[in-house]
Structures are given as C-alpha cells and as structure tokens.
Amino acid sequence: MDIDTLISHLRHTLGPRGVVSAPDALRTYDADASMIVSHAPQVVALPTDSVQTAEVVRAAASAGLPVVARGAGTGIAGGAIPLRGGVLLSTARMDRILSIEPESRRATVQSGVVNADLNARIAQLGMQFAPDPSSQRAATIGGNLGTNAGGPHCLKYGVTTNHILAVEFVNDDGELVWTGDGVPEASGYDLTGLIVGSEGTFGVVTQAIVRLTPLPEAVRVVLALFPSVVTASSAVSKIIAAGELPTSLEVMDHNAIRAVNGAYGLGLPEAEGTTLLIVEVDGVADGLDLIMAEILEICRGQGAFDLRPARTATEQARIWTARKSVAAAIGRLAPAYYLVDTVVPRTRLPLMMAHVERLRHEHGMEVCNVFHAGDGNLHPLVLYNPRDPDQVRRAHAIAHGVLHLSIAQGGVISGEHGIGVEKRDYLPLLLSPAEMQLQAAIYTIFNPDDRFNPAKIFPSDVCPQTLAAARRARLSAGRETPPSPAAAGEGGWGGEGHPPTSIEELSQQVAACHRTRTPVAPTGSLNPNLQPPTPNPQISTRRLNRTLQYEPDDLTIGVEAGMTLAELRAILAEHGQILPLDVARPEDATIGGLVAAAADGPRRLGYGTLRDWVLALTVVEADGTVSRLGAQVVKNVTGYDLVKLFVGSRGTLGVIASVSLKVFPRPKVSSTLLVECPGRDDAFALADDIAASKLQPTAVEYIFGPHTLPGESTPPSPAAAGEGGWGGEGIHLAVRAEGHPAAVERHRRELADLAERRGLAAPRELSGAEEERFWAALVALTDSATAPDEALVRLASIPAELRVALAQATELAKKRGLSLSVSARALSGVAYLRLRGDLIGLAGFYSDLIARWRHAHLLAGPGELLAGAPTWGAPHASLALMRAIKVELDPYGTMNPGAYIV
Ligand SMILES: Cc1cc2nc3c(=O)[nH]c(=O)nc-3n(C[C@H](O)[C@H](O)[C@H](O)COP(=O)(O)OP(=O)(O)OC[C@H]3O[C@@H](n4cnc5c(N)ncnc54)[C@H](O)[C@@H]3O)c2cc1C
C-alpha cells in the first residue's frame, strides 16, 4: 500500500476528522515537550476506539510504515517523536472513561483519557488515580503508562505501575490483546507490569483498567524554608530515616520559587539559595497534626528557618498548582531548559545536590531545581538558550556530569520520564552487554519488525534484533553430552547435594546444567514438605543468605535469595523496620522463593505486595549468565521493567539470586480488631462499611471456619488440622490498624460504632504478642504442606465479586461433603480456601470451581489430585504471549519445566 492509498484508507476507516496529512498540520506532531529533536510523521491517525486503532496498525503494516503512539506529547525524553516518519497514532479522541467500579476500586478507561479529567470525575466518588505528574492537566493515561509516570504524591502512593491492573493493546499482528482482566496476581507472567514503562515500543495501548485509591480524610501541607538546596535535601533523608512516610516531599530552589512566586501569590523569599520543601501528610485526621509536628521538628533541626502551614484546602491547592507549574513558568527566566531526570538512593541527595551546584559554577549556567526529593528523584533544569551552541554544549555537559555521578552512587538514568531518544546512548552505562541482550530479547517478542516506535530506548548504534540474536547464539553454544543418570543422582550437576554458597557458584551450576540441557528446578527452602514435587534436579538457594546492601536510612535492603523471611525480619527489626508480608512458615520461606511465587499477605490492602516492593533482582539466566534487573532505588524507568516479569515467574525464566526490596518503618502502634459475625453477609456488609468510611486499615480479612484464635488454642499446624481443627463454622472479620496511636484509636472507636450499627458484638482487640500470634495462625491456613486429605486453593476475583465467589465455593464444598476454611482479603479479592475430604470430593470441587471462577490455583493437595487437575485454573487469554517469552528467554526449556502455567 503506498502512502496515498494508506491515507485514503484511513480516511475511509476513521472519517475526515480522524486523519491529518497536510504538511503544515503534520509539523504540529513532529516533537514532544523535550525539544531535543524533531521529525514529522507522514500521516497522523486519530482513532476513537480499540477496533479503529487495530485497523490503523494493520494498515500501517500493509504500507510498511512504523506506528508511533502519542498521548498529549508532554513527554520530555522524545518518546513520542516519529523519528522514522510513518504513522503517528494520536489517542486524543480516545478519551472516554468506560466504566467506574467504586466497590472494586477500579475504572476502565481509554488510553487517551487525560489524567486530570479522570481524577476530576472520580473525586466526586471520593476516589483518586494516585499518579499525579505535574503535567496531569494534559498528559494521558496512555502516556503515563508509556513512561511509568510519577508525581509529587507518588512518595506515599507509588508510581503508575502500582496503579495499573490490566491493559488492552494492539500487538504486532494488529490484534487486540488484554494482559489480564484486572484480577490481582492472576497466574502467568505479569504482562501488565512489563508493558508499563515500555514507551510505546510493545504496541499501542488502547484501554487500561486502573486502580482507584480512596481520597484521604485529611491533608496537611507545610512549606519549610531552608537556606540551601543541600540542607533541604538533608532534611528529606532525615525525615525518611526517622520512619515518617509523608505523602509528598518536594523541593523547589530559589529559581523555582522566583518562577511561580508572583503568579500564585506565595509570598516566599527569593534570595539566592533559599529552598522550599513542601511537606504533605494525609490520612485519617486523628494524629495527623502530631505526625506533621514530628516532621517539622526534623526540618528545624536541619536548618529550616521558616515554617508556613497552608491553612485551607484552597491554599493547599494553590501550592500544588504552583509546584506543578514551575516547568511551564520557567520561560520567565530563560528561553529553554534541559531537564535532567535521575534517581539516587535518598541518602545520596545532599551529595548529588552539592555536585549539581559545582557543575553549575564550573559551566557558568543557571540551574533550577524542582524535584521529587522524597523519592530521591532529582530534576535539575539547566536554563539555556537553544540558539547558542555553546550554551547547548554546556547544558549537556551538566546533564552528563549529573548522570555519571548518579550512576556511580547506585542511581539510575531515569526515574519517570523514560529513555526515549534523549537517554538511549546512556543505557550501556547502566546495563551490561548481557542485560542489554535480555532487554532486546523482550523487545523482539513484541516488536520483531520495529513496527512500534522504532529507534527508541536502545542506543542509536545498536539494533535490538542483533542483540537478541547474539543472546540466542550465546544460549545455543557449548552443548555437552549429559552425564549418566547415576552421576546426576550423585549431585554431579550441582543437584540437591551441593547447594551453592555464592552467586558465582550458583551461576556455574546453572551453566553446567545448561551445557547438558539438563532441566533445573530452583528451590528456596530445604524443607522437603514445602518443595513442590519435581522430577528435575533441584538447585537450592538456601545457602545464599547474606545481606548485600542494607540502607536503613533509605528504607531499602538487598539480600541474597536464600535468606528466609524470618532472618530478614530479624535484621530489619534491629532498625525498627519491617517487610509487611505475613506468610506461613517464615522460618522456611526464602525471599527468592516468595518473590518467585509472588506471595501475598493480608496486609496487601495497606502496603501492597512484593510486586510493589521488589526494586531489583539479580537473576541467573538459563545459561548461567548473571544479570542485574532494576536498581536499589524507589523509582526507575531505565529500559523495560524486567523485575516485574520475574516476580511470580516461578523459576521458569531464570534463578533469582538476590533481591532488593523497599522496606517500611515499623508502625508506632498496631492493633487488630476481631468482629464475630453471625453470617457471611454480615461480615461483607461490615467490610463495605469500612470501605465506605475514611478509615485506612492495613488489612481487612474475612475468616470463615474454625480458626484457632489466640487464647483458644495453639496456632494451627497440620497436626492440629488432623485433630479436626478446621471443621467449625465461625465467621469473623479481622481489621488491622497501624500507625500513629491517635489514628489507631480512631479505627478502634469507629469500628466499634460500625459493628454496633450492624447489631454485631463489640470487636475484640488483639495487640502485641497476641496479635502476632493471631496473624501467624491465620496465615498458617495458606501453608502448602497439607495433610493427605487436604487441598489448598488460591482464588482471585474482582473485589466486588469475592462474596459471590465465596458463597459458591461454600455451596460446592457442601455438595461435595468437604469441610472448608477460608481466609480472604475482603477488599482485595484474594481468598485462600483450605478443603478437607476424600479425593473424589476434592477433585469434583476444584473442577466445579474453575468452571465458574477462572482464577483459581490449586496450590497443594494429594498427589493424585495435582496430577489430574489443571492446577493453574482456566487458561489465560495471553498464554501464547507468555509462551513466546518463555521460549525466547529459555529456548531449551531447562528452567523449571512443567512447574508453571507456561
Ligand atoms: C511541564 C511538565 C511537567 C511534567 N511533570 C512530570 C511529572 O511530574 N512526572 C512525570 O512522570 N512526568 C512528568 N512530565 C513528563 C510527561 O508529562 C509524562 O511522561 C507523561 O506521562 C506523558 O504523557 P503524554 O500523554 O503526554 O504522553 P506522550 O508524551 O504523548 O508519550 C509518552 C510516551 O508514551 C508513549 N505512549 C503514549 N500513549 C501511548 C499509548 N496509548 N500506547 C502506547 N504508548 C503510548 C509514547 O510513544 C511515548 O513513548 C512532565 C512534562 C512536562 C512538560
């Protein structure tokens, strides 16, 4: 198809308003906000829905042209520039909010919906879409997704990837593909996490199911003024180190203040060096002022000379509008700016800011600093005149200097803007040749013909296909004859007899297996009860249990994969920190194993899951190559998010050798309130009341069955279960509140009121050791070591459908004569079902269940049951794509074959 035929085809498909082809008009689309480079497309297509978008992609393919997706074009890394011409696909007309489901805290939107429009609409329902880039009045959800955008409030709420549940995109064949249906941790690789941050190179995102977060009851904002950007940065790391977790910690230096002071009537001093730290905390009103007072005390100690609270919501809104307008207002100070986006561990901020100051003097340029300090995300804006080549050179020299020191300090080259064109030549500074190959391997699965957004992310002199081919060649090299089975039995390939004691040794063992194409089953725990049955030689990571890099003041830790959760807890406890993950047998469960299984716990409601906390992984690839994914910083958009791909990959893509995690300050107080409910409906009605209130519990667990509650019995064990410990009928709702004592007291008070209004008994309170015992007992329900007549099923649903799912599961269990115990995350849609009965009953139950609820996973049970049942539930819609990933990364199928859905 030639270009004229393509244009008339697009006009026919999209209508006259759906196509732009006049040369003058095309120039409007030749750049984004980066001003780095410009290149006009040959035609602009503006579809209105998914079907039209797919048609545009197919038509472009017939014409042999690339497709570049564009949202609002506010990107500052050149991501949406059509460097090779072709079709620019604008989502400007895909701006419909398709559904809002407040009870499931999610909405489905077209990708062209503007972030602020979505927020305005859901604010009426008391909800927010938490990522709030300063550009949110123009930027689209598709663009936010493309760049994994952050914003001032991401310190508390996380970045875009933490708020996207599933996406629909048009793939290379012009087909519409969903990465999931938004159900939490559905089985299979995390394709959603992989696509977020892929900068339009994996396809065109047409729709997204986004997570909605309740708006807080109260917000406090204080402006703290410091004598310098370095002292303000020191205050930021001290605040984080003290265990306070504000909603926002944003820095604006004197140039940023000057840019917006007058326009927004901030009345702030503008003297050279003066730096503003915007501190925001939010949550339930109780205790919020006391939390802020503690933070301000730290600010005073670090040299804050003036503290100005924003007393009204209007004042607060004005401050945020001013903060988000700095980049636009900078035009008052200079014709242009070059914005450097980089992230370092938070404790390195003062050092970085001093370096920026040095570079500014050295190169004789003006720099404006306005940035997400709480995340360690620097944004020096170098002010310059683009018509002056010397200034352009100096601006780039400063950027170069900043990025180099950032990398040396363990930082990354983009925290939220992406690599695009701007940083592509920096990528090899951060990634090893093997890591570049791994990135390219993923690229070629989605984009084999460079159809989508070519010439982005990868260095200008590098072809991703060549890199991917080099990886394939690497993996196919060096085949050897397998040893005899006898030798294998003696641990000749590093089997279970010789668990490696270093990552190098692990790598050698995997390489040895690879050379003979011998399958490998990576395992964590050495406890045989917890290891899934496998005919393959096992390599246990259990002897890899060292701490690699603990930065308590950054709230991050890096450990080897074989460290157990109990060991990790003990290390964190010395610094008053926690990993809020409660699982069965923490003394046996290894961190690597938990990450590989994407384990979750009851506190996911308040803290998220491992998917949100894993910052970096070291993985041993199928041929033994050691690759590092991610970095130990809290924001990172440097290449594809392969960390997400490996979380939950169950050893099928490589062995996880080390894990870097985000950790949390131990809350000042924790309390669990246990409400006994006469029936399931009462429990779910109370859960609804909690969801509709302004309370912010960290766990709301629905419990059905005879749980051993503290004081009544010892925590359940398989032995206790054998004595009939699981057979009763009690229904409880357990609500956990954590944080400031006043906030916890508020939860206690209000929950008692809510229970009373429902005619329920007063909650029973558990705290201290009793509370810990309670949760340990509860999560023991999810222990995968089962008695011979037991099965354990994980059921995931959309939160609003959980009660129906559980009602049906109860009916099915009754019909099959099984006893059933349930522990369910009532507001998150995840339930663990523990069943007991004969084999025929268990098999019948599971088969009936997955016929109605596709996201059921048979975690454990009698061998005959596991052998005959589809343990991963109904087939995943994107299984073909997952298989393609598996084949590309593990072409000889040696990584944990048969152990996973793929
Ligand atoms: C003044 C200003 C302030 C900013 N502040 C922030 C901030 O606080 N935080 C932050 O993270 N960023 C910020 N940015 C950068 C930018 O606004 C964000 O990256 C934003 O997410 C881009 O959205 P967009 O709709 O403009 O996307 P575009 O710029 O149009 O595209 C960005 C990338 O996403 C891809 N893309 C867009 N839509 C799709 C789709 N439907 N399918 C697949 N790929 C797609 C594009 O190909 C491109 O690679 C700021 C920019 C400006 C100009």
Ligand as a Chemical Component Dictionary entry (heavy atoms), coordinates in Angstrom:
data_LIG
# 
_chem_comp.id                   LIG 
_chem_comp.type                 NON-POLYMER 
_chem_comp.pdbx_formal_charge   0 
_chem_comp.three_letter_code    LIG 
# 
loop_
_chem_comp_atom.comp_id 
_chem_comp_atom.atom_id 
_chem_comp_atom.alt_atom_id 
_chem_comp_atom.type_symbol 
_chem_comp_atom.charge 
_chem_comp_atom.model_Cartn_x 
_chem_comp_atom.model_Cartn_y 
_chem_comp_atom.model_Cartn_z 
_chem_comp_atom.pdbx_ordinal 
LIG C1  C1  C 0 5.639  20.617 32.453 1  
LIG C2  C2  C 0 5.840  19.157 32.528 2  
LIG C3  C3  C 0 5.817  18.544 33.759 3  
LIG C4  C4  C 0 5.982  17.147 33.853 4  
LIG N1  N1  N 0 5.928  16.564 35.073 5  
LIG C5  C5  C 0 6.052  15.221 35.171 6  
LIG C6  C6  C 0 5.981  14.579 36.436 7  
LIG O1  O1  O 0 5.774  15.190 37.470 8  
LIG N2  N2  N 0 6.132  13.244 36.455 9  
LIG C7  C7  C 0 6.338  12.519 35.320 10 
LIG O2  O2  O 0 6.441  11.307 35.409 11 
LIG N3  N3  N 0 6.417  13.117 34.126 12 
LIG C8  C8  C 0 6.273  14.437 34.010 13 
LIG N4  N4  N 0 6.354  15.034 32.794 14 
LIG C9  C9  C 0 6.609  14.204 31.594 15 
LIG C10 C10 C 0 5.314  13.740 30.870 16 
LIG O3  O3  O 0 4.276  14.632 31.100 17 
LIG C11 C11 C 0 4.895  12.351 31.312 18 
LIG O4  O4  O 0 5.861  11.437 30.854 19 
LIG C12 C12 C 0 3.530  11.912 30.797 20 
LIG O5  O5  O 0 3.229  10.649 31.350 21 
LIG C13 C13 C 0 3.431  11.831 29.279 22 
LIG O6  O6  O 0 2.073  11.702 28.923 23 
LIG P1  P1  P 0 1.606  12.085 27.444 24 
LIG O7  O7  O 0 0.179  11.718 27.305 25 
LIG O8  O8  O 0 1.943  13.472 27.138 26 
LIG O9  O9  O 0 2.487  11.083 26.603 27 
LIG P2  P2  P 0 3.367  11.337 25.309 28 
LIG O10 O10 O 0 4.407  12.362 25.571 29 
LIG O11 O11 O 0 2.488  11.564 24.164 30 
LIG O12 O12 O 0 4.071  9.925  25.167 31 
LIG C14 C14 C 0 4.996  9.480  26.115 32 
LIG C15 C15 C 0 5.460  8.060  25.747 33 
LIG O13 O13 O 0 4.375  7.162  25.905 34 
LIG C16 C16 C 0 4.068  6.516  24.666 35 
LIG N5  N5  N 0 2.613  6.434  24.575 36 
LIG C17 C17 C 0 1.703  7.417  24.688 37 
LIG N6  N6  N 0 0.466  6.927  24.551 38 
LIG C18 C18 C 0 0.586  5.610  24.334 39 
LIG C19 C19 C 0 -0.334 4.550  24.092 40 
LIG N7  N7  N 0 -1.640 4.750  24.056 41 
LIG N8  N8  N 0 0.148  3.311  23.886 42 
LIG C20 C20 C 0 1.477  3.072  23.939 43 
LIG N9  N9  N 0 2.388  4.041  24.153 44 
LIG C21 C21 C 0 1.948  5.290  24.359 45 
LIG C22 C22 C 0 4.686  7.382  23.594 46 
LIG O14 O14 O 0 5.010  6.656  22.449 47 
LIG C23 C23 C 0 5.890  7.930  24.293 48 
LIG O15 O15 O 0 6.943  6.995  24.229 49 
LIG C24 C24 C 0 6.197  16.408 32.680 50 
LIG C25 C25 C 0 6.229  17.045 31.444 51 
LIG C26 C26 C 0 6.052  18.403 31.363 52 
LIG C27 C27 C 0 6.090  19.040 30.033 53 
# 
loop_
_chem_comp_bond.comp_id 
_chem_comp_bond.atom_id_1 
_chem_comp_bond.atom_id_2 
_chem_comp_bond.value_order 
_chem_comp_bond.pdbx_ordinal 
LIG C1  C2  SING 1  
LIG C2  C3  SING 2  
LIG C2  C26 DOUB 3  
LIG C3  C4  DOUB 4  
LIG C4  N1  SING 5  
LIG C4  C24 SING 6  
LIG N1  C5  DOUB 7  
LIG C5  C6  SING 8  
LIG C5  C8  SING 9  
LIG C6  O1  DOUB 10 
LIG C6  N2  SING 11 
LIG N2  C7  SING 12 
LIG C7  O2  DOUB 13 
LIG C7  N3  SING 14 
LIG N3  C8  DOUB 15 
LIG C8  N4  SING 16 
LIG N4  C9  SING 17 
LIG N4  C24 SING 18 
LIG C9  C10 SING 19 
LIG C10 O3  SING 20 
LIG C10 C11 SING 21 
LIG C11 O4  SING 22 
LIG C11 C12 SING 23 
LIG C12 O5  SING 24 
LIG C12 C13 SING 25 
LIG C13 O6  SING 26 
LIG O6  P1  SING 27 
LIG P1  O7  DOUB 28 
LIG P1  O8  SING 29 
LIG P1  O9  SING 30 
LIG O9  P2  SING 31 
LIG P2  O10 DOUB 32 
LIG P2  O11 SING 33 
LIG P2  O12 SING 34 
LIG O12 C14 SING 35 
LIG C14 C15 SING 36 
LIG C15 O13 SING 37 
LIG C15 C23 SING 38 
LIG O13 C16 SING 39 
LIG C16 N5  SING 40 
LIG C16 C22 SING 41 
LIG N5  C17 SING 42 
LIG N5  C21 SING 43 
LIG C17 N6  DOUB 44 
LIG N6  C18 SING 45 
LIG C18 C19 SING 46 
LIG C18 C21 DOUB 47 
LIG C19 N7  SING 48 
LIG C19 N8  DOUB 49 
LIG N8  C20 SING 50 
LIG C20 N9  DOUB 51 
LIG N9  C21 SING 52 
LIG C22 O14 SING 53 
LIG C22 C23 SING 54 
LIG C23 O15 SING 55 
LIG C24 C25 DOUB 56 
LIG C25 C26 SING 57 
LIG C26 C27 SING 58 
# 
